[in-house]
Amino acid sequence: MPKALIRWLFSSAFLSFPQAAGPIAFSLLALSITGDSRGGAAMILAMTIAQVIGVIPFTRLGNRFNSVTYFQLLTLTRSMVLFCIVLASWYKLPFPVLVILASLAGLVNGAAQGYLRVILNHVVNANRLPRGLGMAATLNEMVFVLAPVAASGLGSISPVFSLLVITALGILPAILIPRLNIRSSPSVVKTQQRALTRPVALVLICSTAAEATVAAVEIGAVALALNFRYEPVYAIFFTVPLCLASVLGGVWVSIRNRMSPPGTVLLHLCLMMLGALMVTVNFSAITTIVGVMCIGSVIAPLGTHFSLVLDEMSPPHLKAEVFALLRTSNAIGVIFASALLTVTSLSLSLLMITVFIGIVASGMAVAVLGKKRVVETNCK
């Protein structure tokens, strides 16, 4: 495996670490300051909304710079703001200050992810992109399993110390990223093509629906455990199978190393819809776990396909913006699922998300059939 790819993979994993550890770390921090862990959710919400707001301006701002240098700048900016949260916590500043700082840290998240994906295009050949993305998906899933555990363990010592360690690890992507000279051509940057075309929008909506499904299971895991009269701690019966299935899906993508055809992607969406329906019905713990695994098994294949197809759709000077929008569509999916679970029951939320997935799958089917008819007409 090329050394540059290894460095990129670890950069990708550590870039996700603060977001993966954030919910636990911020909740423990809020509990120590205000006596109420719900403040952590406010910090995460502020960070996520800020990511949606900042994605386009901060991505476009980087067009004039070397992509690697700009990625490092974004990563260091986020780490500096997180360190400010550490200082604010240490000096016991009012909690709203921490929420504002969390939103500032989130402003650059989407842009950083977009430029990280652009850099991968220059690290590996096009025919190895599926494998690289599959390996990244596997590593990221492991990070999202291990980071909350690490945050919880360190938080038991000190919530401020936990956040300090998370901040330090968040600097590593700027150090590990391969040193490359990647610039957009000035003559290309002046073109008037938009990043958000109809085909791109369809892919982003698919990504939002998929992420909303995953987020609903992750956020609603405790409620699922309570539905079956288990203790809240047994929520891991649903989150761990989800993560394990996702890791296996990433391994499968890495081994296969091919872009999935549209028909296969449609089947993946249908499998996710079936899994969401099984979780919604809540017939038994076993069938619910099987449904969760159906959802988890297609996370990496779908994510890899969305990234590859957007790569094909976008010109070089818009790739960072399109990839950042893909990451932001995932954040919107999390916000959507969180909002539903806040105002409705778990079953109703999952039902609405299942319907959403069904509509998206239908839209994908119409697009695939329409494209097939155009090809057949041209052949005649």
Secondary structure, DSSP 8 states (H G I E B T S, - for coil): --HHHHHHHHHHHHHHHHHHHHHHHHHHHHHHHHS-THHHHHHHHHHHHHHHHHHHHHHHHGGGS-HHHHHHHHHHHHHHHHHHHHHHHHTT--HHHHHHHHHHHHTTHHHHHHHHHHHHHHHS-GGGHHHHHHHHHHHHHHHHHHHHHHHHHHHHH-HHHHHHHHHHHHHHHHHHS--------HHHHT----S--HHHHHHHHHHHHHHHHHHHHHHTHHHHHHHTT--GGGGHHHHHHHHHHHHHHHHHHHHH-S---HHHHHHHHHHHHHHHHHHHHT--HHHHHHHHHHHHHTHHHHHHHHHHHHHHHS-GGGHHHHHHHHHHHHHHHHHHHHHHHHHS-HHHHHHHHHHHHHHHHHHHHHHHHHHHHHHHHHH-
